[in-house]
Amino acid sequence: MNNHHSPQELRRIGRILKIARESQGQNLAILADKCNLSVMDLVAVESGEQSQLMKRGHKWPDCAMLYAKQLDVDIGALTNTDLLQKESKGIGSVEDESDIPLFLRNQR
């Protein structure tokens, strides 16, 4: 994951991580402990608030990668340029869902 994501991209990735956590029924406090971060840090990742993490001496990409690993989410797929372009057209317009993690795909 590179460090050149727009604030919108950080929020999008954070939302996906939050959805993943909630769909897995994971507890934020337990995940924070496993990541060696605070609950506030994970909330900042979920909301894409890079500045909040920097105030506490953390880098958003590092925290997001730790968090994604605990959720078993491929963060590389979330930052894939093709996926970003598809998503920018709207969720409903994504024809090929192969880049989307299975648990996030539309249930048909």
C-alpha positions in Angstrom: 0.0 0.0 0.0 1.5 3.3 -1.0 1.3 6.5 1.0 -0.3 8.6 -1.8 -4.0 7.8 -1.3 -6.5 10.6 -1.3 -8.6 11.2 1.8 -11.6 9.7 -0.1 -9.6 6.5 -0.8 -8.6 6.3 2.9 -12.2 6.7 4.0 -13.3 4.1 1.4 -10.7 1.6 2.6 -11.6 2.3 6.2 -15.3 1.7 5.5 -14.5 -1.6 3.9 -12.4 -2.6 6.9 -15.3 -1.6 9.2 -17.8 -3.6 7.2 -15.4 -6.6 7.3 -15.1 -6.3 11.1 -18.8 -6.0 11.6 -19.7 -8.8 9.2 -17.2 -11.1 11.0 -18.7 -10.1 14.4 -15.2 -9.0 15.6 -14.9 -6.9 18.7 -13.0 -3.6 18.2 -11.3 -3.7 21.6 -10.0 -7.3 21.0 -8.8 -6.4 17.5 -7.0 -3.3 18.8 -5.2 -5.4 21.4 -4.2 -7.9 18.7 -2.9 -5.0 16.5 -1.1 -3.4 19.5 -3.1 -0.3 18.8 -5.8 1.6 20.7 -9.5 1.4 19.9 -9.2 5.1 18.9 -6.5 4.1 16.4 -8.7 1.6 14.8 -11.6 4.0 14.7 -9.3 6.5 13.0 -8.4 3.8 10.4 -12.1 3.0 9.8 -12.9 6.7 9.3 -9.8 7.4 7.2 -8.5 9.9 9.7 -4.8 10.0 8.9 -4.2 13.1 10.9 -5.6 11.5 14.1 -3.1 8.6 13.8 -0.2 11.0 13.1 -0.9 12.9 16.3 -0.3 9.6 18.1 2.8 8.8 16.1 1.3 6.2 13.8 1.1 6.1 10.0 -2.3 5.3 8.5 -1.0 2.7 6.0 0.8 0.8 8.7 -2.2 0.7 11.0 -4.5 -0.2 8.1 -2.3 -3.1 7.0 -2.1 -4.5 10.6 -5.9 -4.2 10.9 -6.5 -5.8 7.6 -4.2 -8.7 8.4 -6.2 -9.4 11.6 -9.4 -9.3 9.6 -7.9 -11.5 6.9 -8.6 -8.8 4.3 -6.2 -8.4 1.3 -5.5 -4.7 1.5 -3.6 -4.9 -1.8 -6.9 -5.8 -3.5 -8.5 -2.8 -1.8 -5.9 -0.4 -3.2 -5.9 -2.0 -6.6 -6.2 0.7 -9.3 -8.6 -1.3 -11.4 -10.9 -1.8 -8.4 -10.7 1.9 -7.5 -11.7 2.8 -11.0 -14.6 0.3 -11.0 -15.8 1.5 -7.6 -15.7 5.2 -8.7 -18.3 4.4 -11.3 -20.6 3.2 -8.5 -21.0 -0.1 -6.7 -23.9 -1.2 -8.9 -21.7 -0.9 -12.0 -19.1 -3.4 -11.0 -19.6 -6.3 -13.4 -16.6 -8.4 -12.5 -16.4 -8.9 -8.7 -13.2 -11.0 -8.8 -11.3 -8.2 -7.1 -13.8 -7.9 -4.3 -13.3 -10.1 -1.2 -15.9 -12.9 -1.1 -17.6 -11.7 2.0 -18.1 -8.2 0.5 -19.6 -9.4 -2.8 -23.3 -8.9 -3.3 -25.3 -11.9 -2.2 -27.4 -13.0 -5.2 
